[in-house]
Amino acid sequence: MEAKGAVGLLIAGSALVLQSFTSMAPVGPWDSASFTRGVLGLTGLIMLYIAWFRYTFGIYGVAPTVDRWRSPQTSWLRVVVFGLACLVMTRAIRLFDSDGVFPDPAGLLLALIGVLSIMNGGYVWLITSGPLVEEE
């Protein structure tokens, strides 16, 4: 697909997410440097998602509707596996991050991404291969 425009978003988003692992952030108007890091990190995640969407579907957007998928009958499983992997990483962060390398809400964000991916993949399965498939 067309990746033009996605590279800039990818670089900027990566930089914003990576800065959230440091202690370098202004206090901002809310007088809290950690809140500023969180806002910048979330902005970076949004930019990374939009870059992925642009790379994958060739347009700017946020909703990966089923009509944009190349082969939804088979690729729904990859989306579900990705979601499950996010949930496993959430658990791993909680169990093994005793040094505090990851920001506190990292597990929560990964869990959100994982659950949304599983729901999206499950929905696509339901309407393309499962009990909700439209018969012609």
N, C-alpha and C positions, 0 to 999 in steps of 0.2 A: 504494500500500500504506500501511499504518499506520506513521507515522513517530514516534508518541508514544514518548518515552523515548530516542530516538536522538539528539536534539539535545544533551542533557546530555553523553552519551558523546562526541559529535562535538567539542564545545567543550573538554572536559577532555583528550581525546586529542590534539587539535591543539595545545593549550598544552604538553603533555608532549613532543610531538615537536619543537615549535619551541624549547623550552628546551635540547634536545640540540645545537642549533647555537650555543649561548652557552657561556661558561665559568663560569656560575653554577650550582654544585651543591655540596652538602656532601660531605665526604670519605667519610662513611658508615662503617659498621662494618668495611669492607674497606680503609679508609685510602687510597682512590683516588677523587678527584673525577670523573675521566673514566669510571670504571666506573659510578659513580652516574648520570652523564648517560646512559650507555648503557642502564642498567636502566630509567630513567625514560622514555627514548625508546622502548624496546621495549614498555613498558607502554602508552605512548600509541598505538603502532601496533596493539596488541591492542584497545584501546578503539575506535580508528577502524574496525577490521575488524568488531567487534561492532555498532557503530552502523550501518555499511553493511548488515550482515546483517539487522538489525532493520528498517531502512528498506526493503530490497529484498524480504524475505520476510514481514515482519509479525510475526515471533517472534524471541525471543532464541535464538541458536544459533551454531554454528561450522561445521557441515558442510553445504555447499550441495548436498544430494542432488538427483538428477535429477528426482525426483517433485515438487520445489518449483519448478522452472523453468516459466515460462509457455509458452515455445515453444523447447524445447531443439534442435529440428531446425534452427533458424535462428540462435539466439543463441550457439551454441558457437563460431561464427566470431569474434564480438566478443570472447569471452574469450581466444581464441588471439591475436587482434590486440593486445589489451591486454598479454598476456604478452610478445609480440614487442617492443612499445613499451617495456616495462620493460627488456628486454635491451638495446635500443638506447640507452636513457637510462643504463644501467650503463656501456656503452662510452663514451658522451659524458662522463660524470663522470670516468672514468679518463683520457680524453684531454685534456679541456679544463679541469679543475679544478686549475690550477697554483697558485692562491692558497690552496687548502685551505679553501674555504668549506664544503664538505660534510664531515661526520665520516668518518673512515677506513672504517668498515664500511658506509657508505651504499650503495656499489656492490654489496657482498655481499648486503645485504638486498633491494635491487632485483632482483638476479639470482635470489634465492630466490623472491621473489614472482612474477617472470616465468616461471620454470621450473614452479612449481606451477600457475600459470594455464594454461600451455600443456598441461601434463599433464591438468588437469581438462577443458579444452575438447576435447582429443584423445579422452579417454575418453568424453565425452558424444557426440562425433561417431561413435565406434566403435559405441556401443550404440543410437543413434537413427537414423543414416543410413548408417553404414559396414558393414563385414562382420560385425559382431556383433549386428546388429539381429535381434530375435526375430520369426520369422514366425508369423502367426496361422493 
